[in-house]
Amino acid sequence: MEKPWLKHYDEGVPATIDYPSIPLDQFLTDAAAKHPDHAAIVFGAALGSRVMDAQLTYGQLDDAVNRFAAGLQKMGVQKGDRVAIMLPNCPQFVIAAYGTWRIGGIVVCCNPLYVPREVEHLVNDSGTETIVVMSSLYERVKSIRAATGLKRVIVTNIKEYFPGLLKFLFTLAKEKKEGHRVEISDDADTYWFQSVLQSTAAQPAPVKIEPEEVATLIYTGGTTGVPKGAQLTHHNLVSNATLLNVWSKSKEAEDVMIACMPYFHVYGLTAGMNTPIANALTIVQIPNPRDMVHVLKSIEKHRATYYPGVPTMFIGFNNFPTRDEYDLTSLRFAVSAAAPLPPEVQQKFETITGGKMVEAYGLTETSPAACMDPIEHPRARSIGVPVPDTELKIVDADTGTQEMEVGEVGEIIIKGPQVMKGYWNMPTETANAIRTGPDGQTGWFYSGDIGYMDEDGYFHITDRKKDIIIAGGYNIYPADVEAVLFEHAAVKEAAVVGVVDPRQGESVKAFIVLKEGESATKDEIIAFCRERLAIYKAPRFIEFRDDLPKSIIGKVLRRSLRDEEAQSVEK
């Protein structure tokens, strides 16, 4: 296949890369060996007029990872066992993830916003027996533990890696008030994170790990709304981190990364954690990406150079009232993904910082990076070009067997080293997603996204075949929300769509038909959903109707509802 995009690669970016054949944790081992005293993680909080934070060097981080890995082995965790991590961005997430990988365990990423029923499903579906959880979230895990196969719970407090003064102030003013102080002494097989580190050997027993073995399960969904665990191998994640460092021309042990994207999301896991560790960069962790004061102060204080995010973050960055009070000129590169990047947002960011901003595209199933704008040759309203060793094709959306011509719209399919192994315990769904392409070759991932390739090899997304709603970078599956709506005693029919939101990209709107003789208010419905769903999934808008548009076989037509909303916006 001709690859017209290659001629638009930046100078020095190759068409193919010799990826190291290593397990993921080897990135950290190598970084610690070469740069033991270099800052690996900076973590803290904004307090008044300054940021108070502390750092872990690569040597310290590697030592903590070894101890955590040995602690897991002491508890009985073995190669292939699943370890769930329910934490915001913090040093404990990195230690738990790399410690799990070091002994051949599988990291299961768990969104800290999940309510108990969502945590229960993830734990049971993945067969997780060990979970690492923030103390403020411990009650959620405790409430569902008896209904799961959990054998071990490791609890950590957000303050553990704060600098001394900040830790003292947090203990006095916030720890108890915000639910961080919990008692676990009476709970069987429940351990404090620091106790695990302190009561074990300095090194774990060595474990042989092959690159094609599964490293991580990240749950995603689809048109059915049934969450599926995407199995990402060590090779998937190693190759993606390696090529992102090549693409961005990151400077070993020099660049400083602002890590706002949550690590439980594949974007944050790869771009904000594995990629910087692969090249010994300094990671400035931001637990709450909406805390723009923390972001701006950290960029200025640490002279951050690299900022991955989503459009909503950059809109907040561009429009923050006191933004001009900060020196942000250290930023040389930012990447926006997970939702379309408005050109005006890109332009304003570049004017403010003097750095470059590009758009990228990928999915959970592609680790995630599959397509990215060249830094020196970006193209407005495109998702860029395929990254090294990666092919994209446009095929007919009906059968997926015929390749479309340049400029013709169809489904985007992807092939490369980043494509997942498959969905966890879902062979049918795996076979539907990873198929033989029109070239007769196996291994093509069918994305469900609709777009086209222009004459220069840049790709453009025009629609989503799936009904996924993307709000502030979060994927929301309508069937998840609809399932909860149908639990309400007054709801007869429900359909959920994404509506345009200038800040978040999309927001959730629910169309509801009430049962005859029943009544409910919009506020009641929203409150009902917020008790049963992560806050970002709950509808922001409710519209009551007498009926919903349906196909001849009675299927609710979400597209018709979206079209109606689009027309109302135009008016």
N, C-alpha and C positions, 0 to 999 in steps of 0.2 A: 504493500500500500504506500502510495506517495504521502509524505508527511510535510505539507507546506509550512507548518508551524515552525519547523526547525530553523528556518532562515531568520526567524524573529527572536530566537534565543539571545539573551545578553551575551556579550563577549566573555568567554571563559566558562560558560555553562555548557557541558557536553550533552550529547544526545543519549549517552548511556553512561552508567556509573558502575564501578566495581564495588558492590556492597560488601561490607564485612560479614562473614558467616559466623555470627556470634549470638549468644543470648542477650536479651535487652540489658540485663544488669551489668554486662561487661563495659558498657558506656561509662558507668560510674567508677568501676574498678580502674579503668584506664585514666579517667580524668583525675582521680585521686592519686594515682601513681605519678602522673606528670605535673600536677598542680595542687599538691596537698594543702598548701596554705592560701590558695585563692578562694575568695568568697563564692560559695555555691548558692546559698539561700540567704536572703534578707527578709526578715519578718517582723511585723509590729503593727502599729496603728497610728492614725493621725490624732493628735491631742492638742487642742488649742491651735497655737500658731506654728507648731512643728510636728514632725513625724518622729516618733520614738520607736526604734527598731534595733534588732540585734542580728548577728550573722552566724551561720554555720559554714565552716570551710569545707572544701571537698574531702579533706582527710577526716574531719569530724563526722561528716555525713556518711561516708563509707563505713566508718567504725560503728555508727548507730545502726546502719543497715545490716551489718554483720551480726550485731547483737540481737536485733529484732528477728532476723532469720533464724538464729540459733534458739531464740525464745520460742518461735513457732514450732521448731522441731522438738523442743523439750515438751511442748504441750501435745505433741502427737500429729502435727500437720505434716503431711507427706506430699511428694511430687504428685501433681495432678489435682490436689485438693483445691477447692474454691475458697478464697478469702475475700469477703465483701468489705469495701471501704466506704463509709458514710461520713465524709468529712468535707469541709470547705478547703480552699487552697491554704495549706499550712505545711510546715516541715513534717508533721506526722504523716501526711498523705504520702509524701515522697519516701519516707522511711518505711512505711507499711508496704507500699507498692514494690519498691526495689527489694525489700526483704523477702516478700512473697516470691518474686521472680527468681531471687537468688537460690531458692530451694526447689524451684520447679513448680511452684504453686500457680494458680490462675487467679488473677485479680478480677473481682466482679465490682464494677463501678456502680455505686448507689447514690442517687441524687439526695442531698440532705433536705430537700424540700418535700420528699415523699411523705405521705401520710401512712399510718400503720398498714392499711390494707395493701398499699403499693409495695411497701417493704416486704411484707409477707409473701406476696407473689414472687418477687425477685429472688428471695432467699430459697423458697421452695422449688421454683423452676430451675434454678441453677444448681441446686443441691449444696448450697453453701452451708458449711459447718462452723465457720469462724467469721466474726464480723468485728471491724474496728469502727467505733462510733464516737462522735463528739459527746461530751458529757451532757450538753444541753439537749441532745436528741436521744439520750439513753432511754427515757421512758417509752418512746415509740417502739424501740427494739424490745424492751422488757415486756410490753403489752402483747406482743405477737410471738414471743419466744416459744411458748408451750405449743403453738400451732405449727411449728417449724422443726427442722432437724438441726437447729443450732446447738452446737456443743460448747462453744467458747465465745465469750464476748470480751473484747478489749476496749476499755473506756479511756478517753484522753480529754484533757481540759485545754481549751484554746490558749490559755495563758502560759503553757509549759515552756514555750520558746520565746516568750516576751523578754525584753531586757528587764533588769531588776526593778527599776523605779516604776515602769509601766505595769509590771506584774503586781507590785504592791498596791498601786492605785486601783487596778482592776479588782483585786481581792477585796478591797474596802468598799468600792462604789458599785461594782456591777456583778460580781460573781454570783452572789445569792439572788439578787434582784432579777437577773436575766436567766436564771435557771441553770447556771453552769455548775453549781455546787450540788453534787449528788452523793448519796450513800450507797455503796455497793457491797459492803462487808458481809451482808447476810445473803447475797445472791451467789448461788453455786457457779463455779467455773466462770467467774467474772473477774477481770484483772485490770489494774491500772497500767497504762501504756509504759510509764517510766519504770514500774516494777518489773515489767517484762524485760526491759533493757538492762536493768541492774542486777537481775538474779539469774544470769545465764552466762554461757561461755562467750568468749570474745569472737569466736569464729564458728560458723555452722559447719556441719558435716558436708563435704562436697557432694554435689548432685550433677549428674550428666544431663545437659539440656540441649536438645537439637533445635536448630532455627525454625523448623517447620512445626514445632509443637505450639499449642495454644498458650498465649500469655495473658490474654484479657477477654472478658465477656462484657460487652457494652450493649445494653438493651435499647432496641429501636422498635419501630412499629411499621405499619403499612395500612393499606386500605381496610383491612379487617379490624385494625386497632389492637390486635393481640400482640403484646410485646414479644419481640424475638431477640435472643442473645446472639449478637454478631461475634463470631469467634475470630479474634485477631491474633495471629501468630507472632512469635518473636521476629521472624523475618519481615512480616508486614510492617511492624512498628519500627524496626531497625532501618529498613529501607526508606520509610517515609521521613524519619528524622534526619537521615543522612542526606537525602536529596533536598530537604528544606534548608539545611545549612549551606549546601552548594548553591542553591537558587538565590538565597539571600546574601551570599558571600559573607557569611558571619565570620567574625574575627576571633580566633581561638583565645580563650581566657582574657578577652578584652570587652566584647559586647555585653551589654546589660539589658536583660529582658524584663519588661513589665508583664507579669503573669496575672491577668485579670480573668481570662476565660477559665471557667471552672474545670478542674481536673476530672470530674466524673463524666464530662462531655469529651468525646473523642478529639475535638479541636483543642481543648485545653490540655488534654493528656499528651498529645503529640507536640503541638506548637509551644505550649507553655511549660512543659516538663521534660519530655524526652529529647527534644531538639536542643535546648540549651545544655543539658547534661552531656549530650553527645560531643559537644565542642567546648566543654568547660566554661560556659558563660555564667554570669551571675544572674540569678533569678530573684527578682523583687516580687514577692507574693502579695496579692491583693485579695483578701477573703471575700470582700463585697465589691464587685465591679461597679456598683452604682455609687460608691463612696468616692465621688470625683475629687474631693479635697485630698484624700489619701493618694489617689492616682497622680494628681498634679504635683503635690509636694514630693512624692517619691521620685517622679521623673526629674524634678529639679535637684533634689538632694543627691541622688545617685547617678546623675547624668545618664539616664536610660537612653538606649539607642534603638530599641526594637520593641514594638507594641502591636501584638496581634489582638484583634477584637472583632466586634460586629458593628453594623451601621448604627444601632441605637447607642452604643458606647461613644462612637465618634461624634454623633450628633450632640450628646451630652458634653463631650469634651469641647467641641467647637463653640457651644453656646453657654458655657458655664460663666456666670456673671463676673467672677473675679479672675478669669483665666489670664488676663493680661498682666496680672501681678506675678506670674511665674515665668521663669526662664525655661522654655521648652525646646530650645534650639539644639539640644543634644540628640533629639530623635532624628535618625536618618532613614528609618524604614518602618512602615506600618502595613499590616495586611488586614483586609476586611473580608469576612466570609459569613456563611450561614444564612444570608439574606442579600437581596440586591443592594448594591452600593450606589446611592444617588451621586451623579457626577459633581453636584454642587458641594456635597459633603467632602468628597475627595479633594476638590480644589481648595476649599477653605482650610482644611487640615494642612495641606502642603504650604499654603500661604503663611499660616501661623507658625509652623515648625521649621520650614525650609527643607523638610525631609520628603521622602517619596511614600505614596500610598498606592497599593495595588489591591485588586480583587482576586479572590481564590474560590475554588469550588471543589467540593468533595462530599462524601457521605460517611456515616459511621462504618459502612461496609467497605470503604476504601481507605481507612486508617488515618486521616480522611483525605489528604491532598491528592487530587487527580489532575487538576487544571489550575493555572495561575497566570496572572499577567506578568510578562517580563518587566522587571523594574524600570528599565530604560525605554521600553516600548509598550506601555499600557494602552489599552483601547477602551474608551468609554462604553459603558453598558454591555461589556462582554465579560465572560468569566476567565478570559485569557486563553492560554494554549496548554496542551498536555505537557505535564512535567516529564523529565527524563525517564526512559524505559516504559512509558505509558502511551497507550493508544486509546483514542476515542473515535467512535463512529456514530453516525446518525442512521437509524434504521426505521422502517415503517412501523408505526405505533400499533398496528393491528396484530401482525404476526411476528415482527422482529426478525424476519428472515431476509429482507431486501434492503440493501444499503441505498440511502438516498443521495441525490446529487448535491453539489455545493449549493447552499442557499435554500434547500428544501427542508421543511420541518419534519421532524420525527423524534423517536425516542433516543436518548443518549445511552450508549453502552460503553463500558470501560474494561480495559484489560491491562494488567501490570502487576508488579510485585506487591502492591498495596492491597489488592483485592482479597477480602477475607477468605477464610477456609470454608465457612458456611455458617448456618444458623444452628445454635445449640439444640440438639435433639429434635430437629425439624427437617427431616430429609426432603419432604415434599416442597416446603418453602425454599429450601436451598436449591433444589433442582429447577424451580421456577425462576430463581434469581440469577443463578450462575449457569449459563447455557452455551451451546454451540452457536457461534455467530454466523453471519452471512458468508464469511470467508472459510467456513468449514472447520475452524479452529475452536477448541473448547476453552473455557475459562473466562468468557465474557460476562461481566456483571451488568444486568439490565436495571438501570437506575430508576426508571419510572418518571424521569424528568424529560420534558419535551423542549427541543431547541433545534438549532441549526449551526452549521459551520460555514463561515464566510470564505471568500476566495484565498485569504491569507492564512487560513488554518486557525483563526480565532473562533471560539465557540460562544454561543449566545443561548440563554434560556428564555423561552417564551411562555412556558406554563409548567404545571406539575401534573403528571398523570395521576399521581396519588392525590388524595385530598388532605395531605398534611398541612397544618397551619404552622407558620413560623412566626413566633412572637418574641421579639428581643433575642433572637438566636436559639430559642427553645423550640423543639419539635413537639407539636401537640396533635394527637390523633383524634379526629372527631368521634370515632366510635368509643374511645375511652370516656369522653365527656357525656356522650349520649347514653352510655350504659348507666352512668350515675343519675342522669335526669330521669331515666325510666324507673329508678327506684323511688322517686317521689310519688306519693299516693295520688296526687292530682293530675299527673302527666299521662296523657294518652299517646301522643306522638311527639317526637323531638328530632330535630336536625341541627347540626352544628357546622358553621362555616367560618372562615377567616374573613374579616372585613378590614379595609384599609385603615391603618393607624400611622399617622405621620412620624410618630416617635418610635414605635416598636416594630414597624413594618406591617404587622397584622395584629388584630385582637380577636378574641373569641366572641362570636354572637350565636345565641341559641334561638331557634324558632320552635315554638311550643304550641301544641293543641291540647287543651285541657279536657279531662273527662267531663261528660255531661253531668251537671249539677255540682261540680267541684269548682273551687276557686283558689287562687294563689296570686301573690304579688310578685313583681320583678325582684324586689329585695329579698323576699323569702326564697325564691329559687336560687339566687346568687349565693345567699348564706348557706343553703343546703349543700350546694356544690363545694363551697370552700371548706366545709367540714369533712368532705370525702375525697378531695383532690388537692394536689399541690396548687398553691395559690395562682401560679401562672397558667394553669389549665382551666381554672374556673371561668365561666362566661363573664364578660364585662357588660354585655348588652343582651337583653331579652326582648323578644317580640312574640306576643300571643297572636295566634291565627286560628281561623275556623278550620282550615285544612292546609296540607302541604302538597307541593307539586310532586306528582308521582309518574313513573313510567307505566306502560301498559300492564306490566306484571306486578305493579304495586310497590316498586322500589322508589324510595324518596330520592328526588333529583336535587342533590346538593348544588350541582352546577347551575341549575335554574335560580336557586336562591342567591348564589354568588353573582350571577348576571344581574339580578334585580338590584342587588346592593351596588354594583358597579354603575348601573344606570342612574340610581338615585344620587350617587356622588357626582356624576357628570352634570346632573341638573342643578 
